[in-house]
Amino acid sequence: PQATIDRIREELVSERSTDQYARKQASAARRREKVQTEYVEDFVTAILQFLKFPPQHDAFAQRIAQAVAAHATPVGSGTVARTKRIPIERRAEAAVIAWMRHQTTAYDSMKIARVKGERREVRRLLAQLSREILNHYRRNEPIPPDCPLRTAIFSESLQKI
């Protein structure tokens, strides 16, 4: 019945126009923002633990963690960082590898055959390359100036200017 629908709509409009409702909404928004901020901090920490760079690369690791978290943690982003099905440590690892796939390789412009398993194989190979790059930093080996990770982080920094 249309009369019932109209009555409920009017009650809803009336309820939403009160100061009490506005305060309740503002409080809920603050609570969500606090939870989100805490999650981003926890996620950055998990990324840093995954990276395990030596102290001389701390600043660089921090930049990577911030870049990955900024991309992966927004509510509604649909990224692996938002799932609750896997532990945060695995989410952090997957987010770093995914970010590197898009930022340090030509993955986005690759023509991948529509053959079962082909995309998965390409992603596996790119993940292996990403891990090798990370291992250079972990072992504190000399980093070439054209390191794709360094280039990606430098480009990210320039985009913020």
Z-matrix of the N, CA and C atoms (Angstrom, degrees):
N
C 1 1.435
C 2 1.529 1 111.18
N 3 1.306 2 112.78 1 131.39
C 4 1.465 3 121.00 2 -177.25
C 5 1.526 4 112.16 3 -63.95
N 6 1.308 5 117.16 4 -34.86
C 7 1.466 6 120.52 5 -179.38
C 8 1.531 7 110.70 6 -61.94
N 9 1.310 8 117.05 7 -40.32
C 10 1.473 9 121.22 8 178.54
C 11 1.525 10 110.51 9 -65.45
N 12 1.316 11 116.30 10 -43.60
C 13 1.473 12 120.91 11 178.81
C 14 1.522 13 110.00 12 -60.87
N 15 1.319 14 116.65 13 -46.40
C 16 1.474 15 121.06 14 179.90
C 17 1.530 16 111.26 15 -62.16
N 18 1.334 17 116.67 16 -42.68
C 19 1.465 18 120.66 17 -179.97
C 20 1.533 19 110.72 18 -62.86
N 21 1.319 20 116.95 19 -45.70
C 22 1.472 21 120.73 20 -179.49
C 23 1.528 22 110.26 21 -64.69
N 24 1.327 23 117.09 22 -39.15
C 25 1.473 24 120.23 23 177.16
C 26 1.524 25 111.04 24 -61.36
N 27 1.311 26 116.61 25 -44.10
C 28 1.471 27 120.92 26 179.13
C 29 1.528 28 111.04 27 -63.15
N 30 1.331 29 116.97 28 -42.19
C 31 1.468 30 120.63 29 178.00
C 32 1.532 31 110.79 30 -62.25
N 33 1.306 32 115.24 31 -40.22
C 34 1.464 33 120.24 32 179.85
C 35 1.523 34 111.11 33 -65.68
N 36 1.310 35 117.37 34 -45.02
C 37 1.466 36 121.58 35 177.60
C 38 1.521 37 109.66 36 -61.49
N 39 1.321 38 116.17 37 -42.81
C 40 1.462 39 120.88 38 179.43
C 41 1.526 40 110.90 39 -62.68
N 42 1.325 41 117.08 40 -45.43
C 43 1.470 42 121.11 41 -179.82
C 44 1.528 43 111.02 42 -63.47
N 45 1.321 44 116.55 43 -41.88
C 46 1.465 45 120.55 44 -176.91
C 47 1.526 46 113.41 45 -72.64
N 48 1.296 47 117.39 46 -11.33
C 49 1.467 48 119.80 47 -179.64
C 50 1.532 49 112.39 48 -94.17
N 51 1.323 50 117.95 49 1.74
C 52 1.470 51 120.50 50 -178.56
C 53 1.528 52 111.18 51 -85.22
N 54 1.335 53 114.80 52 155.25
C 55 1.469 54 120.66 53 176.30
C 56 1.526 55 110.54 54 -64.95
N 57 1.307 56 116.32 55 -37.33
C 58 1.466 57 120.80 56 -179.81
C 59 1.533 58 110.15 57 -59.63
N 60 1.323 59 117.13 58 -43.46
C 61 1.460 60 121.54 59 179.33
C 62 1.531 61 110.14 60 -64.45
N 63 1.323 62 116.87 61 -42.73
C 64 1.469 63 121.10 62 179.45
C 65 1.527 64 110.51 63 -61.79
N 66 1.331 65 117.16 64 -42.48
C 67 1.472 66 120.92 65 178.15
C 68 1.530 67 110.75 66 -63.56
N 69 1.319 68 115.77 67 -42.17
C 70 1.463 69 121.04 68 179.75
C 71 1.535 70 110.31 69 -62.64
N 72 1.320 71 116.75 70 -42.87
C 73 1.465 72 121.12 71 178.65
C 74 1.526 73 111.15 72 -65.05
N 75 1.331 74 116.75 73 -42.78
C 76 1.466 75 121.08 74 179.51
C 77 1.527 76 110.29 75 -63.78
N 78 1.311 77 116.24 76 -41.10
C 79 1.464 78 120.71 77 178.67
C 80 1.528 79 110.77 78 -63.45
N 81 1.312 80 116.42 79 -43.21
C 82 1.467 81 120.71 80 179.01
C 83 1.529 82 110.64 81 -64.06
N 84 1.325 83 117.15 82 -39.46
C 85 1.467 84 121.00 83 178.69
C 86 1.528 85 110.56 84 -64.53
N 87 1.329 86 117.09 85 -41.91
C 88 1.478 87 120.65 86 177.74
C 89 1.528 88 110.69 87 -63.02
N 90 1.322 89 116.19 88 -41.54
C 91 1.463 90 120.59 89 179.49
C 92 1.538 91 110.57 90 -63.57
N 93 1.334 92 116.63 91 -44.41
C 94 1.467 93 119.97 92 178.58
C 95 1.524 94 111.05 93 -63.01
N 96 1.330 95 116.56 94 -40.99
C 97 1.467 96 121.00 95 179.27
C 98 1.528 97 110.78 96 -63.71
N 99 1.327 98 117.00 97 -39.95
C 100 1.470 99 121.09 98 178.87
C 101 1.526 100 110.27 99 -64.20
N 102 1.321 101 116.53 100 -45.18
C 103 1.465 102 121.36 101 179.05
C 104 1.528 103 109.69 102 -62.01
N 105 1.328 104 116.96 103 -43.09
C 106 1.464 105 121.13 104 179.63
C 107 1.526 106 110.82 105 -63.51
N 108 1.321 107 117.56 106 -44.76
C 109 1.466 108 121.53 107 179.77
C 110 1.526 109 110.48 108 -60.88
N 111 1.326 110 116.49 109 -43.88
C 112 1.467 111 120.47 110 178.30
C 113 1.524 112 110.77 111 -63.10
N 114 1.338 113 116.87 112 -39.85
C 115 1.462 114 119.91 113 179.89
C 116 1.527 115 110.60 114 -65.05
N 117 1.319 116 117.20 115 -43.72
C 118 1.468 117 120.49 116 179.55
C 119 1.529 118 109.54 117 -60.38
N 120 1.327 119 117.25 118 -43.83
C 121 1.470 120 120.64 119 178.29
C 122 1.529 121 110.91 120 -61.17
N 123 1.323 122 117.12 121 -44.83
C 124 1.468 123 120.97 122 178.47
C 125 1.528 124 110.81 123 -63.68
N 126 1.328 125 116.02 124 -38.09
C 127 1.461 126 120.47 125 -178.58
C 128 1.525 127 110.41 126 -68.59
N 129 1.321 128 117.40 127 -42.18
C 130 1.469 129 120.94 128 176.79
C 131 1.528 130 109.28 129 -59.58
N 132 1.318 131 117.22 130 -43.83
C 133 1.470 132 121.22 131 178.16
C 134 1.526 133 110.88 132 -60.40
N 135 1.331 134 116.88 133 -43.31
C 136 1.470 135 120.86 134 179.13
C 137 1.530 136 110.68 135 -64.21
N 138 1.324 137 117.37 136 -38.16
C 139 1.469 138 120.65 137 177.48
C 140 1.525 139 109.80 138 -63.66
N 141 1.318 140 116.90 139 -46.18
C 142 1.466 141 120.50 140 179.89
C 143 1.529 142 110.86 141 -61.19
N 144 1.322 143 116.72 142 -38.02
C 145 1.469 144 120.04 143 177.27
C 146 1.522 145 110.94 144 -66.28
N 147 1.330 146 117.12 145 -36.89
C 148 1.460 147 120.32 146 177.14
C 149 1.527 148 110.67 147 -68.12
N 150 1.327 149 117.01 148 -42.68
C 151 1.464 150 120.03 149 -177.75
C 152 1.529 151 111.45 150 -62.87
N 153 1.326 152 116.96 151 -43.18
C 154 1.474 153 122.45 152 179.14
C 155 1.527 154 112.30 153 49.59
N 156 1.327 155 117.22 154 45.13
C 157 1.459 156 120.40 155 177.85
C 158 1.524 157 109.43 156 -77.11
N 159 1.338 158 117.58 157 150.46
C 160 1.469 159 119.91 158 175.52
C 161 1.532 160 110.34 159 -67.43
N 162 1.331 161 117.16 160 162.67
C 163 1.473 162 121.32 161 -174.50
C 164 1.532 163 114.95 162 -52.49
N 165 1.324 164 118.15 163 -34.99
C 166 1.466 165 118.86 164 -178.34
C 167 1.532 166 112.70 165 -67.07
N 168 1.327 167 117.41 166 -14.19
C 169 1.471 168 121.02 167 177.22
C 170 1.531 169 111.79 168 -107.61
N 171 1.323 170 117.89 169 14.82
C 172 1.472 171 121.53 170 -178.29
C 173 1.527 172 112.72 171 -55.40
N 174 1.320 173 116.74 172 -47.85
C 175 1.469 174 120.06 173 -177.38
C 176 1.526 175 110.52 174 -63.25
N 177 1.327 176 116.21 175 -40.38
C 178 1.462 177 120.44 176 179.41
C 179 1.532 178 110.30 177 -66.70
N 180 1.327 179 116.84 178 -43.26
C 181 1.466 180 120.91 179 177.97
C 182 1.526 181 110.29 180 -60.09
N 183 1.321 182 116.46 181 -40.27
C 184 1.461 183 121.26 182 178.82
C 185 1.534 184 110.66 183 -61.80
N 186 1.331 185 116.48 184 -41.38
C 187 1.473 186 120.18 185 178.64
C 188 1.525 187 110.98 186 -65.07
N 189 1.325 188 116.02 187 -41.01
C 190 1.470 189 119.77 188 177.64
C 191 1.528 190 109.38 189 -62.50
N 192 1.316 191 116.24 190 -48.43
C 193 1.470 192 120.73 191 -178.11
C 194 1.526 193 111.18 192 -59.36
N 195 1.323 194 116.93 193 -42.80
C 196 1.467 195 120.46 194 179.23
C 197 1.529 196 111.06 195 -65.15
N 198 1.337 197 117.03 196 -42.23
C 199 1.469 198 120.62 197 -179.48
C 200 1.526 199 111.06 198 -64.62
N 201 1.323 200 116.09 199 -45.70
C 202 1.470 201 120.16 200 -179.50
C 203 1.526 202 110.15 201 -65.10
N 204 1.317 203 116.90 202 -45.64
C 205 1.470 204 120.58 203 -179.05
C 206 1.524 205 111.29 204 -63.30
N 207 1.329 206 116.93 205 -40.37
C 208 1.469 207 120.00 206 179.67
C 209 1.525 208 110.90 207 -60.97
N 210 1.315 209 116.07 208 -35.53
C 211 1.462 210 119.76 209 179.79
C 212 1.533 211 111.77 210 -79.38
N 213 1.322 212 116.39 211 -40.76
C 214 1.461 213 120.45 212 -166.86
C 215 1.522 214 116.04 213 -91.91
N 216 1.329 215 118.52 214 -20.82
C 217 1.471 216 118.62 215 -170.41
C 218 1.523 217 117.62 216 -97.91
N 219 1.331 218 120.89 217 -11.67
C 220 1.470 219 116.66 218 -179.44
C 221 1.533 220 112.38 219 -56.76
N 222 1.307 221 115.46 220 140.05
C 223 1.463 222 120.95 221 177.28
C 224 1.524 223 107.94 222 -60.36
N 225 1.318 224 115.97 223 132.34
C 226 1.456 225 120.65 224 179.54
C 227 1.516 226 113.95 225 86.03
N 228 1.338 227 118.01 226 3.98
C 229 1.466 228 120.46 227 -177.55
C 230 1.524 229 111.84 228 -71.67
N 231 1.313 230 116.88 229 -22.14
C 232 1.456 231 120.01 230 179.32
C 233 1.519 232 113.32 231 72.54
N 234 1.319 233 117.45 232 15.58
C 235 1.459 234 120.58 233 -179.39
C 236 1.522 235 110.47 234 -90.32
N 237 1.330 236 114.43 235 168.11
C 238 1.464 237 120.42 236 -179.84
C 239 1.526 238 111.62 237 -59.38
N 240 1.309 239 117.35 238 -26.46
C 241 1.470 240 120.60 239 -179.10
C 242 1.524 241 112.16 240 -64.19
N 243 1.314 242 117.91 241 -23.54
C 244 1.464 243 120.95 242 -176.38
C 245 1.531 244 113.03 243 -88.17
N 246 1.326 245 118.36 244 -13.91
C 247 1.464 246 119.35 245 -178.08
C 248 1.522 247 110.51 246 -73.51
N 249 1.296 248 116.21 247 149.04
C 250 1.465 249 121.03 248 176.52
C 251 1.530 250 110.03 249 -107.24
N 252 1.319 251 116.79 250 3.66
C 253 1.464 252 120.88 251 -175.01
C 254 1.520 253 113.38 252 -77.36
N 255 1.331 254 117.08 253 -20.76
C 256 1.463 255 119.90 254 179.51
C 257 1.524 256 108.86 255 -125.15
N 258 1.321 257 117.48 256 154.84
C 259 1.472 258 120.47 257 -178.74
C 260 1.529 259 111.52 258 -61.45
N 261 1.317 260 115.75 259 153.85
C 262 1.467 261 121.21 260 -176.97
C 263 1.531 262 111.58 261 -58.82
N 264 1.325 263 117.72 262 -31.70
C 265 1.467 264 120.43 263 179.13
C 266 1.527 265 111.02 264 -63.52
N 267 1.310 266 116.64 265 -42.00
C 268 1.474 267 120.29 266 178.52
C 269 1.522 268 110.93 267 -72.44
N 270 1.340 269 116.52 268 -34.55
C 271 1.469 270 119.75 269 176.07
C 272 1.519 271 110.16 270 -62.22
N 273 1.341 272 115.93 271 -43.39
C 274 1.464 273 120.46 272 -179.41
C 275 1.524 274 110.35 273 -62.28
N 276 1.321 275 116.96 274 -46.42
C 277 1.466 276 120.75 275 178.82
C 278 1.527 277 110.56 276 -59.68
N 279 1.323 278 116.67 277 -48.75
C 280 1.464 279 120.58 278 -178.80
C 281 1.527 280 111.24 279 -62.71
N 282 1.323 281 116.98 280 -38.23
C 283 1.468 282 120.40 281 179.98
C 284 1.526 283 111.20 282 -66.98
N 285 1.332 284 117.35 283 -41.14
C 286 1.471 285 120.27 284 178.19
C 287 1.522 286 109.86 285 -63.05
N 288 1.324 287 116.70 286 -47.52
C 289 1.468 288 120.69 287 -178.63
C 290 1.529 289 110.28 288 -62.99
N 291 1.323 290 117.61 289 -42.03
C 292 1.473 291 120.66 290 178.64
C 293 1.522 292 110.82 291 -65.14
N 294 1.334 293 117.03 292 -43.96
C 295 1.468 294 120.68 293 179.18
C 296 1.525 295 109.61 294 -60.86
N 297 1.336 296 116.36 295 -44.55
C 298 1.468 297 119.58 296 179.36
C 299 1.525 298 111.07 297 -64.23
N 300 1.334 299 117.45 298 -37.66
C 301 1.463 300 120.38 299 179.42
C 302 1.528 301 110.13 300 -57.99
N 303 1.319 302 115.98 301 -42.00
C 304 1.465 303 119.81 302 -177.61
C 305 1.523 304 113.11 303 -82.25
N 306 1.333 305 117.69 304 -30.50
C 307 1.464 306 120.62 305 -173.62
C 308 1.524 307 114.15 306 -96.68
N 309 1.326 308 118.45 307 -23.85
C 310 1.467 309 119.72 308 -173.92
C 311 1.521 310 113.17 309 -115.78
N 312 1.323 311 117.48 310 0.93
C 313 1.466 312 120.75 311 179.56
C 314 1.527 313 108.89 312 -131.79
N 315 1.314 314 114.81 313 174.22
C 316 1.467 315 120.56 314 178.08
C 317 1.532 316 110.67 315 -92.89
N 318 1.311 317 117.24 316 23.98
C 319 1.467 318 122.27 317 -175.28
C 320 1.527 319 112.70 318 -51.32
N 321 1.325 320 116.73 319 -44.07
C 322 1.467 321 119.98 320 -175.10
C 323 1.525 322 112.90 321 -65.72
N 324 1.330 323 117.47 322 -22.63
C 325 1.464 324 119.73 323 -179.46
C 326 1.529 325 112.17 324 -107.32
N 327 1.320 326 117.77 325 3.42
C 328 1.467 327 121.23 326 179.99
C 329 1.519 328 110.55 327 -70.59
N 330 1.314 329 114.49 328 142.16
C 331 1.463 330 120.96 329 172.99
C 332 1.528 331 106.23 330 -96.30
N 333 1.314 332 115.67 331 103.94
C 334 1.461 333 120.77 332 -177.36
C 335 1.523 334 108.20 333 -105.01
N 336 1.337 335 115.15 334 125.80
C 337 1.464 336 120.58 335 -177.71
C 338 1.521 337 110.21 336 -58.67
N 339 1.316 338 114.59 337 144.67
C 340 1.466 339 119.76 338 178.66
C 341 1.535 340 109.16 339 -84.09
N 342 1.323 341 113.37 340 63.74
C 343 1.460 342 121.64 341 178.96
C 344 1.520 343 106.96 342 -115.77
N 345 1.323 344 115.51 343 137.38
C 346 1.463 345 119.01 344 -177.54
C 347 1.530 346 110.31 345 -54.14
N 348 1.325 347 115.34 346 126.21
C 349 1.455 348 121.23 347 176.92
C 350 1.518 349 115.21 348 88.33
N 351 1.318 350 118.37 349 -10.94
C 352 1.474 351 121.11 350 -176.85
C 353 1.531 352 111.67 351 -65.45
N 354 1.315 353 117.07 352 -48.86
C 355 1.470 354 120.45 353 179.74
C 356 1.533 355 110.17 354 -61.34
N 357 1.306 356 116.47 355 -42.29
C 358 1.471 357 120.43 356 179.04
C 359 1.528 358 110.60 357 -60.79
N 360 1.328 359 117.02 358 -41.35
C 361 1.466 360 120.91 359 179.83
C 362 1.526 361 111.06 360 -66.09
N 363 1.324 362 117.09 361 -42.21
C 364 1.471 363 120.63 362 177.42
C 365 1.527 364 109.51 363 -61.65
N 366 1.298 365 116.65 364 -45.03
C 367 1.473 366 120.39 365 179.78
C 368 1.530 367 111.12 366 -63.59
N 369 1.332 368 117.50 367 -38.07
C 370 1.459 369 121.20 368 178.03
C 371 1.530 370 110.81 369 -63.33
N 372 1.342 371 116.60 370 -44.18
C 373 1.466 372 120.71 371 178.88
C 374 1.528 373 111.21 372 -64.47
N 375 1.324 374 116.61 373 -41.72
C 376 1.469 375 119.87 374 179.06
C 377 1.527 376 110.91 375 -67.20
N 378 1.325 377 116.97 376 -35.72
C 379 1.470 378 120.29 377 176.98
C 380 1.524 379 109.97 378 -64.53
N 381 1.319 380 116.10 379 -39.18
C 382 1.465 381 120.49 380 177.75
C 383 1.532 382 110.20 381 -62.27
N 384 1.334 383 116.98 382 -43.71
C 385 1.472 384 120.51 383 177.12
C 386 1.528 385 110.81 384 -62.41
N 387 1.313 386 116.76 385 -41.21
C 388 1.466 387 120.78 386 179.08
C 389 1.521 388 110.56 387 -61.76
N 390 1.323 389 116.24 388 -43.00
C 391 1.468 390 119.73 389 179.16
C 392 1.531 391 111.38 390 -64.16
N 393 1.330 392 116.09 391 -36.49
C 394 1.471 393 119.60 392 177.78
C 395 1.530 394 110.73 393 -63.96
N 396 1.320 395 116.35 394 -42.31
C 397 1.472 396 120.01 395 177.53
C 398 1.526 397 109.57 396 -61.00
N 399 1.325 398 116.70 397 -46.91
C 400 1.464 399 120.47 398 179.93
C 401 1.532 400 111.06 399 -61.15
N 402 1.326 401 116.26 400 -37.56
C 403 1.464 402 119.65 401 -179.30
C 404 1.523 403 112.38 402 -65.89
N 405 1.331 404 118.36 403 -30.34
C 406 1.474 405 120.60 404 174.76
C 407 1.525 406 109.47 405 -59.36
N 408 1.316 407 116.01 406 -43.70
C 409 1.468 408 119.95 407 179.05
C 410 1.528 409 110.41 408 -68.42
N 411 1.323 410 116.34 409 -42.93
C 412 1.469 411 120.17 410 -178.55
C 413 1.532 412 111.89 411 -61.27
N 414 1.334 413 115.51 412 -37.05
C 415 1.471 414 119.75 413 -179.56
C 416 1.526 415 111.92 414 -86.45
N 417 1.339 416 115.58 415 0.93
C 418 1.464 417 121.74 416 179.37
C 419 1.532 418 112.11 417 58.26
N 420 1.327 419 115.56 418 38.33
C 421 1.462 420 120.93 419 177.12
C 422 1.522 421 108.74 420 -79.99
N 423 1.338 422 116.92 421 159.39
C 424 1.469 423 118.93 422 176.13
C 425 1.537 424 109.67 423 -59.24
N 426 1.315 425 115.52 424 133.65
C 427 1.467 426 121.03 425 -177.79
C 428 1.523 427 108.21 426 -101.33
N 429 1.342 428 117.45 427 122.50
C 430 1.468 429 118.78 428 179.72
C 431 1.533 430 110.69 429 -65.56
N 432 1.334 431 116.83 430 149.15
C 433 1.473 432 119.96 431 -178.75
C 434 1.530 433 113.29 432 -60.51
N 435 1.341 434 116.75 433 -25.21
C 436 1.465 435 119.71 434 -179.01
C 437 1.535 436 112.06 435 -95.60
N 438 1.318 437 116.88 436 21.31
C 439 1.468 438 121.19 437 177.70
C 440 1.531 439 108.69 438 -55.28
N 441 1.346 440 117.68 439 124.49
C 442 1.470 441 119.34 440 -177.19
C 443 1.531 442 113.72 441 -61.20
N 444 1.323 443 117.14 442 -31.80
C 445 1.465 444 119.67 443 178.80
C 446 1.520 445 110.26 444 -68.98
N 447 1.311 446 116.33 445 -44.83
C 448 1.466 447 120.84 446 177.58
C 449 1.534 448 109.71 447 -61.15
N 450 1.335 449 116.48 448 -43.50
C 451 1.467 450 121.08 449 179.50
C 452 1.530 451 110.78 450 -61.66
N 453 1.333 452 116.50 451 -43.43
C 454 1.473 453 120.44 452 -179.13
C 455 1.522 454 111.14 453 -63.89
N 456 1.323 455 117.10 454 -43.61
C 457 1.467 456 120.27 455 -179.54
C 458 1.519 457 110.24 456 -67.45
N 459 1.331 458 117.15 457 -39.52
C 460 1.461 459 120.37 458 178.17
C 461 1.529 460 109.88 459 -64.24
N 462 1.334 461 117.41 460 -42.66
C 463 1.473 462 121.31 461 178.19
C 464 1.519 463 110.72 462 -62.58
N 465 1.321 464 116.23 463 -41.14
C 466 1.470 465 121.48 464 178.96
C 467 1.527 466 109.99 465 -60.66
N 468 1.326 467 116.27 466 -42.15
C 469 1.469 468 120.78 467 179.46
C 470 1.518 469 110.83 468 -64.33
N 471 1.329 470 116.90 469 -40.33
C 472 1.466 471 120.57 470 -179.65
C 473 1.523 472 111.56 471 -66.31
N 474 1.327 473 116.94 472 -34.65
C 475 1.464 474 120.54 473 -179.23
C 476 1.520 475 111.83 474 -66.05
N 477 1.326 476 117.52 475 -23.83
C 478 1.462 477 121.07 476 -178.88
C 479 1.517 478 111.83 477 -81.89
N 480 1.336 479 116.77 478 -13.44
C 481 1.475 480 120.11 479 -177.84
C 482 1.511 481 109.91 480 -78.66
